[in-house]
Amino acid sequence: MILLLVAVLFSAAVWQLLRFGDQDSRESAPAGEPPAAVTPATEATITASIYLPARDLSRIDLFSVELPDRRADLQKWVEALFSAFSSPPSNTALPILAANTVPRHVFVDENQTLYLDMPASFAEAPPTGAEMEILTIQSIVRTLTENISGVKAVKILMEGSDRDTLWGHVDVRNPIGPRP
């Protein structure tokens, strides 16, 4: 009988500790309010230079945007930069890529050329007309060469292969450098 009583008391004590034991370590909330949620540490950000076509297709414009600082991993940094291409920070600019469009693979060669291996879906949603194609490629090249240290040109591949053009107007057989 005594053993049963000790077991019940011990079980009740363990249950109380599990239920209320960590309450002292939490911040107290004012009466009637739930305790504040614990938020994870925020990811560091960096201001990046993003180029996008003006709505009138007369030029590309420079925008400064805050992006997660993923420069330590080239693939992730390029993906972060590409995320800005689908949602312009201003209504004066046009998006150049569909949301979630990212390269399959990226690397920099000994000539400081950044290779973008794009998925086939990249070419399936072409820009409208030669002007938009030119501005799209200029936007990508300027953004990448200004935000990735040492990169002087960009070479676009499609599913690992060279193409003459992406959408029929601009020659992309060779690396493309930034144009002012």
C-alpha positions in Angstrom: 0.0 0.0 0.0 2.8 2.4 0.9 4.5 1.5 -2.3 1.4 2.4 -4.3 1.1 5.7 -2.5 4.7 6.6 -3.2 4.3 5.7 -6.9 1.2 7.9 -7.2 2.9 10.8 -5.5 6.0 10.4 -7.6 3.9 10.3 -10.8 2.0 13.4 -9.8 5.3 15.3 -9.1 6.7 14.2 -12.5 3.5 15.3 -14.3 3.6 18.7 -12.5 7.3 19.2 -13.6 6.6 18.3 -17.2 3.5 20.5 -17.3 4.8 23.6 -15.4 8.5 23.0 -15.1 9.7 25.3 -17.9 7.3 28.1 -16.9 10.0 29.9 -14.8 12.3 30.1 -17.8 9.7 31.9 -20.0 9.1 35.6 -19.9 6.0 36.5 -17.9 3.2 37.9 -20.0 0.8 40.5 -18.6 -2.3 39.1 -17.0 -4.7 37.8 -19.5 -2.2 37.6 -22.4 -0.5 34.5 -23.6 3.3 34.3 -23.3 5.2 35.8 -26.2 6.2 33.4 -28.9 9.9 32.5 -29.3 11.1 33.7 -32.7 14.1 32.2 -34.4 17.1 34.3 -35.1 16.7 36.4 -38.2 18.8 35.8 -41.3 21.3 38.5 -42.1 20.5 40.7 -45.1 22.4 42.7 -47.6 21.5 45.5 -50.0 21.9 44.2 -53.6 21.8 46.1 -56.9 19.0 44.7 -59.1 18.4 45.9 -62.7 15.0 45.7 -64.3 13.5 47.0 -67.5 11.5 50.3 -67.3 7.8 49.9 -68.2 8.3 51.8 -71.5 11.2 49.4 -72.5 13.6 52.3 -73.0 16.3 51.2 -70.6 17.1 49.1 -67.5 16.9 50.8 -64.1 18.9 50.2 -61.0 17.0 49.3 -57.7 18.5 48.6 -54.3 16.8 45.7 -52.5 17.3 43.9 -49.3 18.0 40.2 -49.8 19.1 37.4 -47.5 22.9 37.4 -47.4 23.8 34.1 -49.0 27.0 35.2 -50.7 28.9 32.3 -49.0 27.2 29.8 -51.4 27.2 30.9 -55.0 24.2 28.9 -56.0 22.1 30.2 -53.1 23.3 33.8 -53.7 22.3 33.6 -57.4 18.9 32.2 -56.4 18.4 35.1 -54.0 19.2 37.6 -56.7 16.9 35.8 -59.1 14.0 36.1 -56.6 14.1 39.8 -57.1 13.5 39.5 -60.9 9.9 38.3 -60.5 8.7 41.0 -58.1 10.0 44.5 -59.0 10.4 46.8 -56.0 8.7 49.6 -58.0 5.7 49.8 -60.3 8.0 51.7 -62.8 9.8 48.4 -63.6 8.8 45.1 -65.2 9.4 41.6 -63.9 11.7 39.6 -66.2 11.2 36.1 -64.8 8.4 34.0 -63.5 8.3 33.4 -59.7 10.6 30.6 -58.5 12.8 30.6 -61.7 16.3 29.6 -60.7 19.3 28.2 -62.4 19.9 24.5 -62.2 23.6 25.0 -61.6 26.0 28.0 -61.5 29.8 28.1 -61.6 32.6 30.6 -62.4 35.4 29.6 -64.7 39.0 30.7 -64.8 38.1 33.6 -67.2 35.7 35.1 -64.5 32.7 34.1 -66.5 29.6 33.0 -64.5 27.8 30.1 -66.2 24.0 29.9 -65.6 22.6 26.5 -66.5 18.9 27.4 -66.8 16.0 24.9 -66.8 14.0 24.4 -70.0 11.1 26.3 -68.5 13.2 29.5 -68.6 12.8 29.5 -72.4 9.2 28.5 -72.4 8.0 31.9 -71.1 9.7 34.2 -73.5 9.7 38.0 -73.2 7.6 39.8 -75.7 9.7 41.1 -78.5 13.3 41.8 -79.2 13.5 44.9 -76.9 12.2 42.9 -73.9 14.7 40.1 -74.7 17.6 42.5 -74.8 16.5 44.2 -71.6 16.0 40.9 -69.8 19.5 39.6 -70.7 21.0 43.0 -69.8 19.2 43.0 -66.5 20.5 39.5 -65.6 24.0 40.2 -66.7 24.3 43.6 -64.9 22.8 42.3 -61.7 25.1 39.3 -61.6 28.3 41.1 -62.5 27.7 43.8 -60.0 26.7 41.5 -57.1 29.2 38.7 -57.5 32.8 39.6 -56.9 35.2 39.1 -59.7 32.5 38.1 -62.3 33.1 39.9 -65.6 30.6 38.1 -67.9 27.7 35.7 -67.9 27.2 32.7 -70.2 23.7 31.3 -70.3 23.2 27.6 -70.9 19.9 25.7 -71.3 19.7 22.3 -69.7 23.5 22.1 -69.8 23.7 23.0 -73.6 24.6 26.0 -75.6 22.0 27.8 -77.6 22.2 30.3 -80.4 19.5 32.5 -78.9 17.2 32.2 -75.9 14.0 33.6 -77.5 15.1 34.2 -81.1 16.7 37.7 -81.0 19.9 37.9 -78.9 23.0 35.8 -79.7 24.0 34.0 -76.5 26.6 31.7 -78.0 29.4 33.6 -76.2 29.6 35.1 -72.7 27.9 38.5 -72.4 29.5 41.3 -70.4 27.7 44.2 -68.8 26.8 47.2 -71.0 26.4 50.7 -69.5 
